[in-house]
Amino acid sequence: MRKLSPIAVLFAPAVLVAGLVGCGGGFVAVDGYDGTYVDAPPVGIEAYPAYEFNDGVVYDVNGRYYHNHGGRWVSYRSPPPHGPARHR
């Protein structure tokens, strides 16, 4: 059996704690807002209410808010705090 180096033993708990703290139910900060990356937006997203916002459009789909952020779709729990700028 191979022994762990003293450095590995020292850092192992820190790595474990960092991994646990980083698990926020899949939500990450995207431009400072709680969101999660999704593979694709809901089908027919263009039919839902949409608002112009900062760098694009935010779609309100049954209480979830979707935004194409840098080529990746993000789902937000609530509308961005700055509020939608204008209905499309």
Backbone bond lengths (Angstrom), bond angles and torsions (degrees), N, CA, C in turn:
res aa  C-N    CA-C-N  psi(-1)  N-CA   C-N-CA  omega(-1)  CA-C   N-CA-C  phi
1 M - - - 1.442 - - 1.523 109.33 -
2 R 1.316 115.16 137.02 1.453 120.85 -176.94 1.526 110.55 -86.33
3 K 1.317 117.10 135.76 1.463 121.68 179.08 1.524 109.64 -86.53
4 L 1.329 116.08 144.26 1.455 120.83 175.65 1.523 109.41 -79.90
5 S 1.310 115.16 145.47 1.462 119.18 177.79 1.527 109.06 -71.15
6 P 1.318 118.39 156.95 1.468 120.77 178.66 1.529 112.40 -58.33
7 I 1.318 117.18 -33.68 1.467 120.45 179.46 1.526 110.07 -67.16
8 A 1.326 117.54 -42.46 1.464 121.16 178.75 1.521 110.42 -62.77
9 V 1.315 117.09 -41.03 1.463 121.32 179.34 1.526 109.86 -64.23
10 L 1.323 116.87 -37.57 1.449 121.86 -179.31 1.531 112.12 -69.06
11 F 1.332 116.96 -40.86 1.459 121.01 -175.27 1.529 114.42 -89.20
12 A 1.305 119.13 -16.86 1.463 121.42 -177.78 1.531 112.23 -56.95
13 P 1.333 120.29 -47.72 1.475 119.05 178.65 1.528 112.51 -62.49
14 A 1.327 117.67 -37.06 1.465 120.61 179.61 1.524 111.16 -64.65
15 V 1.316 116.86 -39.84 1.468 121.24 178.36 1.523 110.18 -65.85
16 L 1.314 117.02 -41.60 1.464 121.48 178.86 1.522 110.76 -62.68
17 V 1.321 117.51 -47.02 1.468 121.59 179.82 1.525 110.32 -63.67
18 A 1.314 117.73 -42.61 1.464 120.74 179.28 1.524 110.79 -61.65
19 G 1.301 117.26 -38.50 1.460 120.89 178.00 1.509 112.03 -66.28
20 L 1.321 117.02 -40.25 1.461 120.22 179.86 1.523 112.12 -70.56
21 V 1.315 116.77 -39.45 1.459 120.77 179.82 1.528 109.94 -66.95
22 G 1.313 117.04 -35.16 1.456 120.79 -178.67 1.517 114.04 -72.57
23 C 1.312 118.43 -10.85 1.464 121.48 -179.45 1.510 109.28 -86.08
24 G 1.309 117.52 98.37 1.456 121.16 -178.88 1.499 111.74 -110.77
25 G 1.300 118.64 38.45 1.457 120.61 179.48 1.509 112.49 71.74
26 G 1.326 117.74 21.40 1.451 120.50 178.66 1.512 113.20 91.60
27 F 1.339 118.38 -8.45 1.451 120.48 -179.28 1.516 110.43 -86.72
28 V 1.322 115.33 140.77 1.452 122.47 179.52 1.521 108.44 -131.47
29 A 1.292 116.62 164.67 1.464 120.26 175.42 1.526 108.33 -85.06
30 V 1.312 116.08 119.55 1.460 122.17 176.50 1.519 105.87 -119.85
31 D 1.308 116.62 111.86 1.469 122.48 -173.95 1.523 111.31 54.24
32 G 1.328 117.11 31.87 1.455 121.48 177.66 1.514 115.35 86.71
33 Y 1.332 118.43 3.75 1.461 122.02 -179.21 1.522 109.58 -113.06
34 D 1.347 116.90 149.24 1.469 121.40 175.88 1.515 109.70 -70.93
35 G 1.313 116.69 118.51 1.452 120.57 179.32 1.506 110.22 -151.25
36 T 1.310 115.46 173.56 1.456 120.49 174.61 1.522 107.74 -139.24
37 Y 1.311 115.33 140.24 1.462 119.18 177.69 1.521 109.12 -74.07
38 V 1.328 116.51 138.02 1.459 122.49 178.06 1.521 108.38 -121.78
39 D 1.335 115.64 154.46 1.462 119.89 -178.79 1.522 112.23 -65.89
40 A 1.321 116.00 -39.49 1.458 120.56 -178.15 1.526 108.76 -154.97
41 P 1.320 116.91 154.68 1.465 118.97 177.34 1.529 109.49 -74.60
42 P 1.333 117.21 167.32 1.465 119.38 175.91 1.531 110.96 -59.40
43 V 1.304 115.61 149.24 1.469 120.95 178.54 1.525 108.87 -61.75
44 G 1.311 117.02 135.28 1.458 122.34 178.01 1.518 113.45 73.64
45 I 1.311 117.31 28.05 1.468 121.14 -176.09 1.527 112.15 -57.63
46 E 1.318 117.28 -29.15 1.467 120.78 -178.62 1.525 112.36 -63.79
47 A 1.332 118.55 -19.50 1.465 122.24 -178.58 1.535 111.96 -82.02
48 Y 1.323 118.50 -12.00 1.465 121.94 -177.98 1.521 110.63 -88.45
49 P 1.333 117.27 160.54 1.469 119.34 177.59 1.527 110.78 -56.37
50 A 1.313 114.96 138.69 1.465 120.33 -177.51 1.517 109.59 -132.95
51 Y 1.316 114.84 147.08 1.450 121.41 -178.13 1.525 109.81 -130.89
52 E 1.326 115.57 136.79 1.460 120.25 174.00 1.521 106.25 -68.21
53 F 1.327 116.47 135.14 1.454 119.46 -179.43 1.516 109.65 -151.06
54 N 1.316 116.70 131.03 1.470 124.51 177.62 1.515 113.83 30.03
55 D 1.336 117.33 -89.96 1.460 120.54 -172.89 1.523 113.14 -108.37
56 G 1.322 117.86 24.59 1.461 118.98 179.23 1.508 112.55 165.64
57 V 1.316 115.15 -138.85 1.461 122.26 -174.29 1.519 109.30 -125.44
58 V 1.340 116.09 140.03 1.459 122.30 173.18 1.515 106.54 -110.50
59 Y 1.332 116.91 127.44 1.464 122.68 179.45 1.528 109.00 -103.29
60 D 1.322 116.50 132.58 1.466 122.70 177.34 1.526 107.47 -97.12
61 V 1.330 116.16 103.38 1.463 121.67 -177.76 1.527 108.72 -113.69
62 N 1.327 115.52 96.70 1.469 121.90 178.31 1.527 112.91 51.52
63 G 1.319 116.63 45.47 1.458 120.44 176.48 1.512 115.31 85.80
64 R 1.306 118.01 0.44 1.477 122.25 172.74 1.519 105.89 -110.86
65 Y 1.293 116.44 147.02 1.456 121.08 -175.68 1.520 109.30 -116.66
66 Y 1.337 115.47 126.45 1.464 121.61 -175.77 1.521 109.78 -116.52
67 H 1.336 113.90 142.68 1.461 120.15 -178.22 1.534 108.44 -148.31
68 N 1.321 115.88 136.46 1.462 120.14 175.29 1.517 106.49 -85.48
69 H 1.315 116.22 108.92 1.459 122.34 -174.82 1.525 109.32 -112.01
70 G 1.300 116.02 105.14 1.470 120.38 177.98 1.517 113.16 60.85
71 G 1.329 117.84 35.08 1.461 121.49 178.78 1.522 114.19 88.02
72 R 1.334 117.36 -1.78 1.475 121.34 177.57 1.524 108.20 -120.67
73 W 1.327 116.52 140.03 1.455 120.93 179.27 1.516 110.23 -82.89
74 V 1.337 114.76 137.34 1.458 122.49 179.43 1.516 108.19 -123.95
75 S 1.328 116.19 139.22 1.463 122.51 173.97 1.517 107.70 -109.46
76 Y 1.329 116.64 129.09 1.459 121.87 179.68 1.521 110.02 -107.84
77 R 1.335 116.62 148.98 1.468 121.92 177.79 1.513 111.46 -71.96
78 S 1.309 116.45 -33.00 1.463 121.32 -178.25 1.522 108.18 -143.27
79 P 1.328 117.28 163.89 1.462 117.67 -179.92 1.521 109.77 -63.74
80 P 1.311 117.46 148.81 1.457 119.72 177.95 1.536 109.93 -53.95
81 P 1.325 118.19 140.14 1.467 121.95 -175.21 1.527 115.44 -56.04
82 H 1.314 117.79 -28.00 1.456 119.31 179.60 1.521 111.52 -72.00
83 G 1.323 115.85 -8.04 1.459 120.83 177.78 1.502 112.62 74.88
84 P 1.322 115.02 151.99 1.463 118.08 176.89 1.514 109.86 -64.66
85 A 1.289 116.04 137.63 1.467 120.73 -176.87 1.519 112.54 -76.67
86 R 1.309 117.63 -42.47 1.463 119.43 -175.01 1.516 109.44 -161.56
87 H 1.322 116.03 138.48 1.465 121.46 177.97 1.513 108.64 -73.38
88 R 1.329 116.04 139.92 1.478 120.88 178.75 1.480 110.63 -93.76
